[in-house]
Amino acid sequence: MSSGIELGWRRSSYSGTEGDNCVEVAATEQAVYVRDSKNLARPAFAVGREGWGRFVSFAANA
């Protein structure tokens, strides 16, 4: 992510309490960014807000 946008990352409420399974998200008006907080060397990826909404709806009903 080289856009220079400062993101406010939030950890998933489903992430483990011992530092495992840590997924973090940060939302902007254009997209939702997702990263693995255990490996910050890997780049975050962005999903459009509409696509993110569909994913969250799917996951909630799974």
Secondary structure, 3 states (H helix, E strand, C coil): CCCCCCCCCEECCCCCCCCCCCEEEEECCCEEEEEECCCCCCCCEEEEHHHHHHHHHHHHCC
